[in-house]
Amino acid sequence: MKNESGEASVEEENQEQPKEAGKFIKIKKFTFIMGIFLVIFLTAGITTIALTFGDEKVESLAPDKHAEFEKLYTTYDEIKDNYYEEVDEEKLVDGAINGMIKSLDDPYSAYMDKKEASSFHESISSSFEGIGAEIQEQDGKIMVVSPIKGSPAEKAGVKPNDIILSVDGKSVEGLSSSEAVLKIRGEKGTKVDLSISRAGESAPIELTIKRDTIPIETVYAEMLDDGVAKIQVTSFSEHTVQELKTALEEMSKKDMKGLVLDLRGNPGGLLDQAIEMASLFIPNGEVVLQVEDRSGEKLVEKSKNDGELKIPVVVLIDDGSASASEIVAAAVSESADIPLIGVKSFGKGTVQTAEDFEDGSNFKYTAAKWLTPEGNWIHKKGIKPDITVKLPDYASLPYISPDKELKASDSSSEVKAAEEMLKEAGHDPGKIDGFFDEATTNAVTAFQREQKIKETGTIKDDTTVKLMQVIQEKILKNDTQVKKAVEVLKKEINK
């Protein structure tokens, strides 16, 4: 069984070596796969065979208990035999399955034809080519769950909860996430134009993003001051826990006294990795999560850890933390009293299971919901941190396309964003009102002189890139959430 992933049910985005159908599990920010707990098989095989082969009436091939399919079989036969043009039988079958799943009115259940399923399998390999953004269909719209760390999407300023309106000028409204992925992904070096709606922005944001190879690296470690280590986990792929263990060993050699586990912007991944990771911080025998089916039966998964980490730990979460990362956050919070710092997480509490057909197509559907150790369901609610800390306002400034020139007398939301960036970079643009006046020109020229860029007084190309780079560096230097985490840890270390 498989779970969807990546640009593929989120553009790219996860990252496990493909395995034999029915043998692996994956949880996404919005797409969870729970083959470990659930063995669920749909009686689609006989239906597909019946609908695909032969001219005889196919209802005789179905068990009596599926007599309700009479209308389906009759419709198929009538269209195949009497439609005024030749029909693609495979397309008819695909449409029937797709329609059945769409009738569930569930954004996390979907059918993928051969091409879409192929893209899905690529998205869980060791690397893929695309923009590196996790997406999910929600209420008929394509929403960004989170961009992947270091990806073209992140560099272009794509944010969690952005709504993708169009791809290369064509609307994606009403498409499934897998259909949208096929439009967004592409070969390295090619470009894709996205139109994005973002809360707080009155007009759509237009982005041109160059696709690249997206490697699957999931753990990044660094030592901060006073023995505090920060380890960021960007997703849960096949080797994430081993990567984390290696990082912990490296930090221990550097005299780690406390740990900041950073799950911000982590859209999810493999369930077994989430359970194993949570178990590193939870005493043996304590609950990691519960899985509840539609009858109310619950399966409880407990930590099999021989000994939890013996140093103070805090966990960072934000609105891009979803699925498997929410499982870990909730588990360590409720079963190990580890504090959570940041802002409320995304809120994905259902479980999907996926199945491959022999022809290469695939379908997934919601089979259960997962609960926190204490039995809380965080779906559409998210997890509230113990200590709420927001990033500085300039961390939410919109992306400005380097291809677009901003010059004197221009008036737009991009100009306003540029003015705010110039101010944060230490150059006064005058009144921040979205109008490119003389004061703005002077600020731009001063910035260009400081950065040793050609002094044009306009914002485009290198000036735009450098301006956004300066802001990004300032965000990293003034990461209020990390600073709070370090503060909390130091109090524990010094007790």
C-alpha positions, 0 to 999 in steps of 0.5 A: 500500500502506498501514500501519495506524495510530492508535487505528486499529491503535493508537488514532489515531495516525498521520497522513499524508494518505490516498493512492491505494491501493498508493502509500504506506507507513507504519510503526507501532510495531507496524504497518509498511508497506513499499511502497517496498521491496516490491510484494506483491499477494495474489490476493484480488481474484478470490476476492472477486469469485467469492464475491460474485456469482452463483448458479453454483458459483464454483469454476470461476472460480478458477485450477486452482492454487487448487483447495484453495479447493474447501472454501471455495467449497462451504461458501459456496454451501451456507450461502448457499443452504441456511442456515435464515435469509437470510445477509449475503453480504458478511458471509460474505466478510468472515468468510472473509478475517478467518478466513484472516488470523487463522489466521496467529496474527500480531498484526500481520496483520489484516482491516478491514471498511469501517467499520474501514478508514474509521477507519484512513484517518481516523487517518492524516489531519492530525487525528482525534478520539479519546483519542490513544493508540497501541494494538496487539493482542498475545496476544489483549489490547489493549496501549498502545504509547504515548500521543500527546504532549499528548493526552487519553490522556497527560493521563489518565496512560495509559502504554506497555504498559498493557493495556486490559481494557474500554471502556465496561464491555465487554471488548476481550479477543480483539478486533483492534486495529482493532476496539478502535479503533472502540470507543475513538474517538469525537466530540470532547467525549464520554467513554469509560471504560477499565479498564486493567491495569498492571504493578505494580498489583494492581487495574485502573485505572479511567479516564474520558477526554474525547475531543478533536481530536488534531492531528498535530504531530510536532516540538517544539524548545526551547533548554536551557542552554549551547547545547544544543537539545532537539528532540522527535519524537513520530511520523513523519508526512508532513511530520516531516522538514521540521518537523525541518529547520525546527526545526534551522534555528531552533535554529541561529539561537540558536547551537545547539552540541549536540542532544538528539534525543528519541524517547521515547514515539514509536510510529512512522509513515512509513518514508520519513520515518524513513529521511530523518531518520536520513540527516540524522545519518548520512554519505552511503553508510552503511547506514540499515537492511536489509529481509529477506524470507522467502527471506533476500534482503536489501534495503539502504537507505543514507543519501543525505545530502550531509553529516551534522550537524556538532554533537554529538548524543545520542538519547533512547529509552524503552519507548514508542519503537517501529518507525520511531523504533527504525529511526532510533535503531539507524541513528544508533547503528550508522552514526554512533556517536551515543550512545543514552540512556534505557531499552530500546525497545519492540522491533518489527522486522517489516514489514507491507504493507496493501492496500485492496479496491475496496469500501473494506475493507482487509487487512494482513499481515507481509511481511518483517522489518527489520534494523539496519545491522549486521544485528541483529533487535530484534524483541521485544528492543528496543534497549538504550541505551548509557547506561541512565538511568531517570526518578524513581520518581514518574514512574511514579505511577498516574493518579487520576480527578478524578471519584473522591473520596478522603476520611478512612478510605478505603483503596485504591491511589489513596490510596497514590498520592495520598500519594506525590504529596503527599510529592513536592509537599512535604507530609508525609502520614505513613505511605504505606500507602494509608490516608487518616488524619488526617496525610493529611487535614492534608497535603491541606489544606495542599496546597489552601491552598498552591494556593489551592484550597478547603480540604476535606481531601478529594481530588477534582476541582481538587485531584486535577488540580492534584496531578497537574499539580504532579507532572508539572511536577516530572518535567519539571524533574527529567528525569534522562534529559535531564540525562544527555544534556546532561552527555554533550553538554557534554563533547563541546562542551568538547573 
